[in-house]
Each structure stands twice: as C-alpha cells, then as structure tokens.
Amino acid sequence: LPVNPSGGLKAKGHPIGATGVSMHVLAAMQLMGEAGEMQVPGAELAGVFNMGGSAVASYVSILERAR
C-alpha cells in the first residue's frame, strides 16, 4: 500500500498551517488521476491524517473517487 508518494510533508519543509491543505490536495489529485509521476495506479480511496499544535487537535479524512 503506497504511503506518501510525494515524499511526505517533511520533504516540503513542513509549512505549518498549509500541511493539512497540501495533504488533501495531493489526495484529491491521486483520486482524479492527476498526480503525474507520483500517481498510484487505480487509486479509489485516500486517507489523510493531520495533527495540530502539541498533538491536541487530530483530524482524519477519508476521500473516495467519484464514480
């Protein structure tokens, strides 16, 4: 199961606040088949997990490819 085909948030410099948005955009790109060289063939589901602050806020999103 592929995890972080983009290299993860640390590979981007981990911009505080923008990380959650970035994860959702990359997941949506995978589901739309627009992730270029990072594309996971046949991606239909994506999971996004983000923690904020000192691990006091945790968010989980499950995205599904539109049919």
C-alpha positions, 0 to 999 in steps of 0.5 A: 500500500503506497504511503506518501508518494510525494515524499511526505510533508517533511520533504516540503519543509513542513509549512505549518498551517498549509500541511493539512491543505497540501495533504488533501490536495495531493489526495484529491489529485491521486483520486482524479488521476492527476498526480503525474509521476507520483500517481498510484495506479487505480487509486479509489480511496485516500486517507489523510491524517493531520495533527495540530499544535502539541498533538491536541487537535487530530483530524482524519479524512477519508476521500473516495473517487467519484464514480 
